[in-house]
Amino acid sequence: MSDQAPYQRIKESLLQRVKSGDWRPGDTIPGELQLADDFSCARATVHRALRELADEGIFERRRKAGTRVAVPTGRSVALDIPLVDQEIRATGAEYGYRLLARALEQLPPVAAESLDRAPGEQALHLTCLHYADRRPFQVEDRWIDPGTVPEALDAPFDEEGPNAWLLRNVPWTDAEHAIFAGAADKDVAAALSIPPSSPVLAVERRTWNQKGPVTFVRFFYPGESYRLRTSFAAR
């Protein structure tokens, strides 16, 4: 009997399909559910194998677009999104925080998909506002999976934001980001003190750990006053 963990055996099998040419650069591979069925294992096991292969540059993973064999580009990009309080204080501004809403609610379709849950299942929904020198800087719209993080149901989040709380209390092993420009809806506009439909930059993040999905969050910034920083490294 092999001493390898199940995810390691799956990882080697997937890697062999790339090396053999069955899957070529740019090819989209089967989804996690299909692979879990093919290997007769849990989806989380497949997820870990794919995550490690993505970390090693073999695959590229994008929400909704699936997983594909990486196309060599010669360069990789790293996205650095610091904690908002550190980000604000680094500019010399005073940081402030306010909890706008906290409730156990039914997941809407986008959040449910991001947490690998069914629409209508319940999760902890938080809306927070972060200030720089008493001016609105960021709106945080976050869902926390109570199945993975049951202790969040007892956390008030009235004095400390959920991002800092999660980093301190709930280690995560995998994260995925998406960045897009959009127009502020009435709730985001009101929180940021900008006119409705004003441009905003949105940063979307979801994280997992070995127990399952941890959180799905969207951060909204006034489009005219925020810069997103990235760094490049040769591969």
TARA-V891738 format. One record per backbone hydrogen bond with DSSP energy under -1.0 kcal/mol. CO is the residue of the C=O (numbers start at 1). NH is the residue of the N-H. E is the energy in kcal/mol with one decimal. If there is no record, write none. Layout:
BEGIN
CO&NH&E / CO&NH&E
END
This chain:
BEGIN
5&9&-1.7 / 6&10&-2.1 / 7&11&-2.5 / 8&12&-2.3 / 9&13&-2.0 / 10&14&-2.6 / 11&15&-2.4 / 12&16&-2.1 / 13&17&-1.4 / 14&18&-1.2 / 15&19&-2.6 / 16&20&-2.5 / 17&23&-2.0 / 24&27&-2.7 / 27&69&-2.5 / 31&35&-2.6 / 32&36&-2.7 / 33&37&-1.9 / 34&38&-2.5 / 35&39&-2.6 / 36&41&-2.3 / 42&46&-1.4 / 43&47&-2.9 / 44&48&-2.0 / 45&49&-1.8 / 46&50&-2.7 / 47&51&-2.6 / 48&52&-2.4 / 49&53&-2.0 / 50&54&-2.3 / 51&55&-2.6 / 52&56&-1.5 / 53&58&-2.6 / 54&57&-1.5 / 58&70&-2.6 / 60&68&-2.4 / 62&66&-1.7 / 66&62&-2.3 / 67&29&-2.6 / 68&60&-2.8 / 69&26&-2.6 / 74&235&-1.7 / 76&233&-2.3 / 78&231&-2.4 / 83&87&-2.6 / 84&88&-2.4 / 85&89&-2.4 / 86&90&-2.0 / 88&91&-1.2 / 88&93&-1.4 / 89&92&-1.6 / 94&133&-3.2 / 96&131&-2.9 / 98&129&-2.8 / 101&127&-2.3 / 103&125&-3.3 / 105&123&-2.4 / 107&120&-1.9 / 108&112&-2.7 / 109&113&-2.5 / 110&114&-2.0 / 111&115&-1.6 / 112&117&-3.3 / 113&116&-1.2 / 118&121&-2.2 / 121&107&-3.3 / 123&105&-2.6 / 124&144&-2.4 / 125&103&-2.1 / 126&142&-3.0 / 127&100&-2.5 / 127&101&-1.8 / 128&140&-2.8 / 129&98&-2.1 / 130&137&-3.2 / 130&138&-1.7 / 131&96&-1.7 / 132&135&-1.5 / 135&132&-2.7 / 138&130&-2.8 / 139&220&-2.7 / 140&128&-2.6 / 141&218&-2.3 / 142&126&-3.1 / 143&216&-2.4 / 144&124&-2.2 / 145&149&-2.6 / 149&152&-1.5 / 150&153&-1.5 / 151&154&-1.2 / 161&165&-1.9 / 162&166&-2.9 / 163&167&-2.2 / 164&168&-1.6 / 165&169&-2.0 / 166&170&-3.1 / 174&208&-2.3 / 176&206&-2.0 / 178&204&-3.4 / 180&202&-2.9 / 182&200&-2.6 / 184&197&-2.9 / 185&189&-2.9 / 186&190&-2.1 / 187&191&-2.1 / 188&192&-2.4 / 189&194&-2.4 / 195&198&-1.7 / 198&184&-2.9 / 199&223&-2.7 / 200&182&-2.4 / 201&221&-2.5 / 202&180&-2.3 / 203&219&-2.7 / 204&178&-2.2 / 205&217&-2.9 / 206&176&-2.2 / 207&214&-3.0 / 207&215&-1.0 / 208&173&-2.4 / 208&174&-1.6 / 209&212&-1.0 / 212&209&-2.2 / 214&145&-2.4 / 215&207&-2.0 / 216&143&-3.0 / 217&205&-2.7 / 218&141&-2.9 / 219&203&-2.3 / 220&139&-2.2 / 221&201&-2.3 / 222&225&-1.6 / 229&80&-1.1 / 231&78&-3.0 / 233&76&-2.4
END
